Amino acid sequence: MSGPFGMSSHTPSPVTIASPDTEKHRGHAMQLTTRVEALTIDDAESHGEALQLLIAMKLWMRGVRALLAESIDLSNKTHKSLTKLRSDLIAPVQSLYDMVQFDAIAWKKKALLEAERAAQMQAQAQAEADEQAAFDTAQELQDHGEEAAAEAVLDAQVDAPAPTVALTPAIAKVSGAIETGRWKAVLTNHRDAVAFVAAHPEFLNTIRWNSAAMNSLARAGGENFKFDGFVAEKDTTITVKT
């Protein structure tokens, strides 16, 4: 059956995921815990016991993974299938949502800008009208020989604050649709950012080093690794082969 936007419409089939019996493995885990708690590595013999314990624990973990592998695989496949279904259903409407949202925000910005420009033009026209009125008044006073009064009128016009005009465009308000704005930082120049942090160490917490890249340099350099602010440390592990 075809659903909205040409997508197939169907109900996912029920999936049964078995929960294996883990009591035996829990019992073995308790035994391993007891052995570890009783172990003190202080000589070659106890060191050997520790290595034997590592092998036993590795085998135990492998058994648990094998026990749950089928159920986990089925669960993962089900999750992947449902996630894809959700994406397929949402994608076309999300695309339309993004398009309408973009157009609505763009129109509002344009309306506000046009209102601002119109207000500036009206304010400019008002300023010119006020200036002309002051000039006419001063001219009339001068014609009557009142030079001081005319000069006072012109001085007052020069000192008068510029007129302001506020125009509010017709912006729709719909209950449930609220426009919000959030500032975000956009990196434009790595070098400038690093230089700024170097000069202002209180912003060190804004820098996150690329751990993968740094570890790669440490592995390549080993004991000769050199990078101010970092040291190379060797993590030693024991590989257990069973």
C-alpha positions as a Markdown table, in Angstrom:
| # | Residue | x | y | z |
|---|---|---|---|---|
| 1 | Met | 0.0 | 0.0 | 0.0 |
| 2 | Ser | 1.3 | 3.4 | -0.9 |
| 3 | Gly | 1.2 | 6.1 | 1.8 |
| 4 | Pro | 1.8 | 9.8 | 1.8 |
| 5 | Phe | 4.5 | 11.1 | -0.6 |
| 6 | Gly | 4.5 | 7.8 | -2.4 |
| 7 | Met | 6.1 | 5.9 | 0.5 |
| 8 | Ser | 5.1 | 2.3 | 1.2 |
| 9 | Ser | 2.9 | 2.1 | 4.3 |
| 10 | His | 3.1 | -1.0 | 6.5 |
| 11 | Thr | 3.1 | -2.0 | 10.1 |
| 12 | Pro | 6.4 | -3.6 | 11.3 |
| 13 | Ser | 6.2 | -7.3 | 12.1 |
| 14 | Pro | 6.4 | -8.4 | 15.7 |
| 15 | Val | 9.9 | -9.4 | 16.8 |
| 16 | Thr | 10.6 | -11.8 | 19.6 |
| 17 | Ile | 14.0 | -11.5 | 21.2 |
| 18 | Ala | 14.9 | -14.4 | 23.5 |
| 19 | Ser | 16.6 | -13.7 | 26.9 |
| 20 | Pro | 19.1 | -16.6 | 27.4 |
| 21 | Asp | 19.6 | -18.2 | 30.8 |
| 22 | Thr | 22.6 | -16.5 | 32.4 |
| 23 | Glu | 22.5 | -18.1 | 35.9 |
| 24 | Lys | 25.4 | -20.5 | 35.1 |
| 25 | His | 27.5 | -17.6 | 33.9 |
| 26 | Arg | 26.6 | -15.5 | 36.9 |
| 27 | Gly | 27.8 | -18.4 | 39.1 |
| 28 | His | 31.1 | -18.6 | 37.2 |
| 29 | Ala | 31.5 | -14.9 | 37.6 |
| 30 | Met | 31.1 | -15.2 | 41.3 |
| 31 | Gln | 33.8 | -17.9 | 41.4 |
| 32 | Leu | 36.2 | -15.7 | 39.4 |
| 33 | Thr | 35.4 | -12.8 | 41.7 |
| 34 | Thr | 36.3 | -14.9 | 44.7 |
| 35 | Arg | 39.6 | -16.0 | 43.2 |
| 36 | Val | 40.5 | -12.4 | 42.3 |
| 37 | Glu | 39.7 | -11.2 | 45.8 |
| 38 | Ala | 42.0 | -13.9 | 47.3 |
| 39 | Leu | 44.9 | -13.2 | 44.9 |
| 40 | Thr | 47.9 | -11.2 | 46.0 |
| 41 | Ile | 50.6 | -10.9 | 43.3 |
| 42 | Asp | 53.9 | -10.9 | 45.2 |
| 43 | Asp | 56.0 | -13.6 | 43.6 |
| 44 | Ala | 56.5 | -15.6 | 40.4 |
| 45 | Glu | 53.9 | -18.3 | 41.4 |
| 46 | Ser | 51.2 | -15.7 | 42.2 |
| 47 | His | 52.1 | -13.9 | 39.0 |
| 48 | Gly | 51.5 | -17.1 | 37.1 |
| 49 | Glu | 48.1 | -17.5 | 38.9 |
| 50 | Ala | 47.2 | -14.0 | 37.8 |
| 51 | Leu | 47.9 | -14.9 | 34.2 |
| 52 | Gln | 45.8 | -18.1 | 34.5 |
| 53 | Leu | 43.0 | -16.0 | 35.9 |
| 54 | Leu | 43.2 | -13.6 | 33.0 |
| 55 | Ile | 42.8 | -16.5 | 30.6 |
| 56 | Ala | 39.9 | -17.8 | 32.6 |
| 57 | Met | 38.2 | -14.4 | 32.7 |
| 58 | Lys | 38.8 | -14.0 | 28.9 |
| 59 | Leu | 37.2 | -17.3 | 28.2 |
| 60 | Trp | 34.2 | -16.4 | 30.5 |
| 61 | Met | 33.7 | -13.1 | 28.6 |
| 62 | Arg | 33.9 | -14.9 | 25.3 |
| 63 | Gly | 31.2 | -17.3 | 26.5 |
| 64 | Val | 28.9 | -14.5 | 27.5 |
| 65 | Arg | 29.4 | -12.8 | 24.2 |
| 66 | Ala | 28.6 | -16.0 | 22.3 |
| 67 | Leu | 25.5 | -16.6 | 24.5 |
| 68 | Leu | 24.0 | -13.2 | 23.7 |
| 69 | Ala | 25.3 | -12.8 | 20.2 |
| 70 | Glu | 22.2 | -14.0 | 18.4 |
| 71 | Ser | 19.8 | -11.9 | 20.5 |
| 72 | Ile | 21.9 | -8.8 | 20.2 |
| 73 | Asp | 22.3 | -9.3 | 16.5 |
| 74 | Leu | 18.5 | -9.6 | 16.1 |
| 75 | Ser | 18.0 | -6.6 | 18.3 |
| 76 | Asn | 20.5 | -4.5 | 16.3 |
| 77 | Lys | 18.9 | -5.5 | 13.0 |
| 78 | Thr | 15.4 | -4.7 | 14.4 |
| 79 | His | 16.6 | -1.3 | 15.7 |
| 80 | Lys | 18.3 | -0.5 | 12.4 |
| 81 | Ser | 15.2 | -1.5 | 10.4 |
| 82 | Leu | 12.9 | 0.6 | 12.6 |
| 83 | Thr | 15.3 | 3.6 | 12.6 |
| 84 | Lys | 15.4 | 3.5 | 8.8 |
| 85 | Leu | 11.6 | 3.2 | 8.7 |
| 86 | Arg | 11.3 | 6.3 | 11.0 |
| 87 | Ser | 13.8 | 8.2 | 8.8 |
| 88 | Asp | 11.9 | 7.3 | 5.6 |
| 89 | Leu | 8.6 | 8.4 | 7.1 |
| 90 | Ile | 10.0 | 11.7 | 8.5 |
| 91 | Ala | 12.4 | 12.7 | 5.7 |
| 92 | Pro | 9.9 | 14.2 | 3.2 |
| 93 | Val | 7.9 | 16.2 | 5.7 |
| 94 | Gln | 11.2 | 17.3 | 7.4 |
| 95 | Ser | 12.3 | 18.6 | 4.0 |
| 96 | Leu | 9.1 | 20.5 | 3.6 |
| 97 | Tyr | 9.3 | 21.8 | 7.2 |
| 98 | Asp | 12.8 | 23.1 | 6.6 |
| 99 | Met | 11.7 | 24.8 | 3.3 |
| 100 | Val | 8.7 | 26.5 | 4.8 |
| 101 | Gln | 10.7 | 27.5 | 7.9 |
| 102 | Phe | 13.5 | 29.1 | 5.7 |
| 103 | Asp | 10.9 | 31.0 | 3.7 |
| 104 | Ala | 9.0 | 32.2 | 6.7 |
| 105 | Ile | 12.2 | 33.5 | 8.5 |
| 106 | Ala | 13.5 | 35.0 | 5.2 |
| 107 | Trp | 10.2 | 36.9 | 4.7 |
| 108 | Lys | 10.1 | 38.2 | 8.2 |
| 109 | Lys | 13.7 | 39.5 | 7.9 |
| 110 | Lys | 12.8 | 41.2 | 4.7 |
| 111 | Ala | 9.6 | 42.7 | 6.2 |
| 112 | Leu | 11.5 | 44.0 | 9.2 |
| 113 | Leu | 14.3 | 45.4 | 6.9 |
| 114 | Glu | 11.8 | 47.2 | 4.7 |
| 115 | Ala | 10.0 | 48.6 | 7.7 |
| 116 | Glu | 13.3 | 49.9 | 9.1 |
| 117 | Arg | 14.2 | 51.5 | 5.7 |
| 118 | Ala | 10.7 | 53.1 | 5.5 |
| 119 | Ala | 11.1 | 54.4 | 9.1 |
| 120 | Gln | 14.5 | 55.9 | 8.2 |
| 121 | Met | 13.1 | 57.6 | 5.1 |
| 122 | Gln | 10.2 | 59.0 | 7.1 |
| 123 | Ala | 12.6 | 60.2 | 9.8 |
| 124 | Gln | 14.8 | 61.9 | 7.2 |
| 125 | Ala | 11.8 | 63.5 | 5.6 |
| 126 | Gln | 10.6 | 64.8 | 9.0 |
| 127 | Ala | 14.1 | 66.1 | 9.8 |
| 128 | Glu | 14.1 | 68.0 | 6.5 |
| 129 | Ala | 10.6 | 69.3 | 7.1 |
| 130 | Asp | 11.6 | 70.5 | 10.6 |
| 131 | Glu | 14.7 | 72.2 | 9.2 |
| 132 | Gln | 12.8 | 73.9 | 6.5 |
| 133 | Ala | 10.1 | 75.1 | 9.0 |
| 134 | Ala | 12.9 | 76.5 | 11.3 |
| 135 | Phe | 14.5 | 78.2 | 8.3 |
| 136 | Asp | 11.1 | 79.7 | 7.3 |
| 137 | Thr | 10.5 | 80.9 | 10.8 |
| 138 | Ala | 13.9 | 82.4 | 11.1 |
| 139 | Gln | 13.5 | 84.1 | 7.8 |
| 140 | Glu | 10.2 | 85.7 | 8.8 |
| 141 | Leu | 11.8 | 86.9 | 12.1 |
| 142 | Gln | 14.7 | 88.4 | 10.2 |
| 143 | Asp | 12.3 | 90.2 | 7.9 |
| 144 | His | 10.8 | 91.8 | 11.0 |
| 145 | Gly | 14.2 | 92.8 | 12.3 |
| 146 | Glu | 14.3 | 90.2 | 15.1 |
| 147 | Glu | 17.9 | 88.9 | 14.4 |
| 148 | Ala | 18.4 | 87.5 | 17.9 |
| 149 | Ala | 15.2 | 85.5 | 17.8 |
| 150 | Ala | 15.9 | 84.2 | 14.3 |
| 151 | Glu | 19.3 | 83.1 | 15.4 |
| 152 | Ala | 17.8 | 81.4 | 18.5 |
| 153 | Val | 15.4 | 79.5 | 16.3 |
| 154 | Leu | 18.2 | 78.2 | 14.0 |
| 155 | Asp | 20.4 | 77.3 | 17.0 |
| 156 | Ala | 17.5 | 75.3 | 18.5 |
| 157 | Gln | 17.0 | 73.5 | 15.3 |
| 158 | Val | 20.7 | 72.5 | 15.2 |
| 159 | Asp | 20.6 | 71.2 | 18.7 |
| 160 | Ala | 17.3 | 69.4 | 18.3 |
| 161 | Pro | 17.5 | 65.6 | 18.5 |
| 162 | Ala | 17.0 | 63.8 | 15.2 |
| 163 | Pro | 13.4 | 62.7 | 14.8 |
| 164 | Thr | 12.7 | 59.0 | 15.1 |
| 165 | Val | 10.0 | 57.0 | 13.5 |
| 166 | Ala | 9.0 | 53.4 | 14.5 |
| 167 | Leu | 7.2 | 51.2 | 12.0 |
| 168 | Thr | 6.0 | 47.8 | 12.9 |
| 169 | Pro | 5.4 | 45.5 | 10.0 |
| 170 | Ala | 2.4 | 43.2 | 10.0 |
| 171 | Ile | 4.0 | 40.0 | 11.3 |
| 172 | Ala | 1.7 | 37.0 | 11.9 |
| 173 | Lys | 1.4 | 35.5 | 15.4 |
| 174 | Val | 0.1 | 32.0 | 15.7 |
| 175 | Ser | -0.3 | 30.1 | 19.0 |
| 176 | Gly | 2.1 | 27.2 | 19.1 |
| 177 | Ala | 4.6 | 28.7 | 16.6 |
| 178 | Ile | 7.3 | 30.6 | 18.4 |
| 179 | Glu | 10.4 | 32.0 | 16.7 |
| 180 | Thr | 13.5 | 31.7 | 18.8 |
| 181 | Gly | 17.1 | 32.8 | 18.1 |
| 182 | Arg | 20.3 | 31.4 | 19.5 |
| 183 | Trp | 23.8 | 32.7 | 19.0 |
| 184 | Lys | 26.5 | 30.3 | 17.9 |
| 185 | Ala | 30.2 | 30.6 | 17.4 |
| 186 | Val | 31.5 | 29.8 | 13.9 |
| 187 | Leu | 35.3 | 29.2 | 13.5 |
| 188 | Thr | 36.7 | 31.3 | 10.6 |
| 189 | Asn | 40.5 | 31.1 | 11.3 |
| 190 | His | 42.3 | 28.5 | 13.3 |
| 191 | Arg | 45.5 | 30.5 | 13.7 |
| 192 | Asp | 43.7 | 33.5 | 15.0 |
| 193 | Ala | 41.7 | 31.4 | 17.5 |
| 194 | Val | 44.8 | 29.7 | 18.8 |
| 195 | Ala | 46.6 | 33.0 | 19.1 |
| 196 | Phe | 43.6 | 34.5 | 21.0 |
| 197 | Val | 43.5 | 31.6 | 23.5 |
| 198 | Ala | 47.3 | 31.9 | 24.0 |
| 199 | Ala | 46.9 | 35.5 | 24.9 |
| 200 | His | 43.8 | 34.7 | 27.1 |
| 201 | Pro | 44.5 | 31.5 | 29.0 |
| 202 | Glu | 41.2 | 31.8 | 30.8 |
| 203 | Phe | 39.6 | 30.4 | 27.6 |
| 204 | Leu | 41.7 | 27.2 | 27.5 |
| 205 | Asn | 38.6 | 25.2 | 28.3 |
| 206 | Thr | 37.2 | 26.1 | 24.8 |
| 207 | Ile | 39.9 | 24.1 | 23.1 |
| 208 | Arg | 39.6 | 20.3 | 22.6 |
| 209 | Trp | 42.6 | 18.5 | 21.2 |
| 210 | Asn | 42.2 | 15.8 | 18.6 |
| 211 | Ser | 43.0 | 12.8 | 20.7 |
| 212 | Ala | 43.3 | 10.4 | 17.7 |
| 213 | Ala | 45.8 | 12.7 | 16.0 |
| 214 | Met | 47.8 | 13.2 | 19.1 |
| 215 | Asn | 47.9 | 9.5 | 19.9 |
| 216 | Ser | 49.0 | 8.8 | 16.3 |
| 217 | Leu | 51.9 | 11.2 | 16.8 |
| 218 | Ala | 52.8 | 9.6 | 20.1 |
| 219 | Arg | 52.8 | 6.1 | 18.6 |
| 220 | Ala | 55.0 | 7.3 | 15.7 |
| 221 | Gly | 57.4 | 9.2 | 17.9 |
| 222 | Gly | 57.5 | 6.8 | 20.9 |
| 223 | Glu | 60.3 | 7.9 | 23.3 |
| 224 | Asn | 61.2 | 10.7 | 20.8 |
| 225 | Phe | 57.7 | 12.2 | 20.8 |
| 226 | Lys | 58.0 | 16.0 | 21.2 |
| 227 | Phe | 55.0 | 18.3 | 21.5 |
| 228 | Asp | 55.0 | 21.1 | 24.1 |
| 229 | Gly | 52.3 | 20.5 | 26.7 |
| 230 | Phe | 52.1 | 16.8 | 26.0 |
| 231 | Val | 54.2 | 13.7 | 27.1 |
| 232 | Ala | 54.1 | 10.2 | 25.6 |
| 233 | Glu | 53.0 | 7.5 | 28.0 |
| 234 | Lys | 53.1 | 3.8 | 27.2 |
| 235 | Asp | 49.9 | 1.9 | 28.1 |
| 236 | Thr | 50.9 | -1.7 | 28.8 |
| 237 | Thr | 48.4 | -4.5 | 28.5 |
| 238 | Ile | 48.5 | -8.3 | 28.6 |
| 239 | Thr | 47.2 | -10.1 | 25.5 |
| 240 | Val | 45.5 | -13.4 | 26.3 |
| 241 | Lys | 45.4 | -16.0 | 23.6 |
| 242 | Thr | 42.8 | -18.8 | 24.1 |
